[in-house]
Amino acid sequence: MSDDVVPSAKLAALTVDRLIQSGLLRADKRDALVAKIATGTMQSSDWKLEIDLASAKATS
């Protein structure tokens, strides 16, 4: 990530990376999730879906 990235994108990237490490989000969707969070378009239903999919992937 470059130095000219807006603060919301930096915070979104840090948050997503930690949630991926915790197994709550899928690593293959990292960039899309960072973009949605940074732009404020991530909705509660998106969060639920992503967490459910990551949980299902971890248990399979």
DODRENTOR-615943 format. One record per residue (C-alpha): residue number from 1; residue in three letters; chain; x, y, z. Coordinates in steps of 0.1 Angstrom, whole numbers, plus 5000, padded with zeros to 4 digits. Layout:
<nodes>
<node NUM 'Ala' 'A' <X Y Z>>
...
</nodes>
This chain:
<nodes>
<node 1 'Met' 'A' <5000 5000 5000>>
<node 2 'Ser' 'A' <5014 5034 4991>>
<node 3 'Asp' 'A' <5018 5064 5013>>
<node 4 'Asp' 'A' <4991 5083 4994>>
<node 5 'Val' 'A' <4963 5060 5005>>
<node 6 'Val' 'A' <4935 5077 5024>>
<node 7 'Pro' 'A' <4933 5070 5061>>
<node 8 'Ser' 'A' <4900 5052 5057>>
<node 9 'Ala' 'A' <4916 5027 5033>>
<node 10 'Lys' 'A' <4946 5022 5057>>
<node 11 'Leu' 'A' <4922 5015 5086>>
<node 12 'Ala' 'A' <4901 4992 5065>>
<node 13 'Ala' 'A' <4932 4972 5054>>
<node 14 'Leu' 'A' <4944 4968 5090>>
<node 15 'Thr' 'A' <4909 4957 5101>>
<node 16 'Val' 'A' <4904 4933 5073>>
<node 17 'Asp' 'A' <4939 4918 5078>>
<node 18 'Arg' 'A' <4932 4912 5115>>
<node 19 'Leu' 'A' <4898 4896 5108>>
<node 20 'Ile' 'A' <4914 4874 5082>>
<node 21 'Gln' 'A' <4940 4863 5107>>
<node 22 'Ser' 'A' <4912 4855 5132>>
<node 23 'Gly' 'A' <4894 4834 5106>>
<node 24 'Leu' 'A' <4864 4857 5104>>
<node 25 'Leu' 'A' <4870 4868 5068>>
<node 26 'Arg' 'A' <4882 4850 5037>>
<node 27 'Ala' 'A' <4917 4860 5025>>
<node 28 'Asp' 'A' <4908 4856 4988>>
<node 29 'Lys' 'A' <4882 4885 4992>>
<node 30 'Arg' 'A' <4906 4909 5010>>
<node 31 'Asp' 'A' <4909 4936 4984>>
<node 32 'Ala' 'A' <4872 4937 4976>>
<node 33 'Leu' 'A' <4864 4939 5014>>
<node 34 'Val' 'A' <4889 4967 5020>>
<node 35 'Ala' 'A' <4874 4987 4991>>
<node 36 'Lys' 'A' <4839 4982 5004>>
<node 37 'Ile' 'A' <4848 4992 5040>>
<node 38 'Ala' 'A' <4869 5022 5030>>
<node 39 'Thr' 'A' <4841 5036 5008>>
<node 40 'Gly' 'A' <4815 5030 5034>>
<node 41 'Thr' 'A' <4794 5006 5012>>
<node 42 'Met' 'A' <4798 4975 5034>>
<node 43 'Gln' 'A' <4764 4968 5050>>
<node 44 'Ser' 'A' <4754 4946 5079>>
<node 45 'Ser' 'A' <4742 4919 5056>>
<node 46 'Asp' 'A' <4776 4919 5038>>
<node 47 'Trp' 'A' <4793 4914 5071>>
<node 48 'Lys' 'A' <4771 4885 5081>>
<node 49 'Leu' 'A' <4775 4868 5047>>
<node 50 'Glu' 'A' <4813 4871 5048>>
<node 51 'Ile' 'A' <4816 4858 5083>>
<node 52 'Asp' 'A' <4793 4829 5075>>
<node 53 'Leu' 'A' <4812 4820 5044>>
<node 54 'Ala' 'A' <4846 4822 5062>>
<node 55 'Ser' 'A' <4832 4801 5091>>
<node 56 'Ala' 'A' <4819 4775 5066>>
<node 57 'Lys' 'A' <4852 4774 5048>>
<node 58 'Ala' 'A' <4871 4769 5081>>
<node 59 'Thr' 'A' <4849 4740 5091>>
<node 60 'Ser' 'A' <4850 4721 5058>>
</nodes>
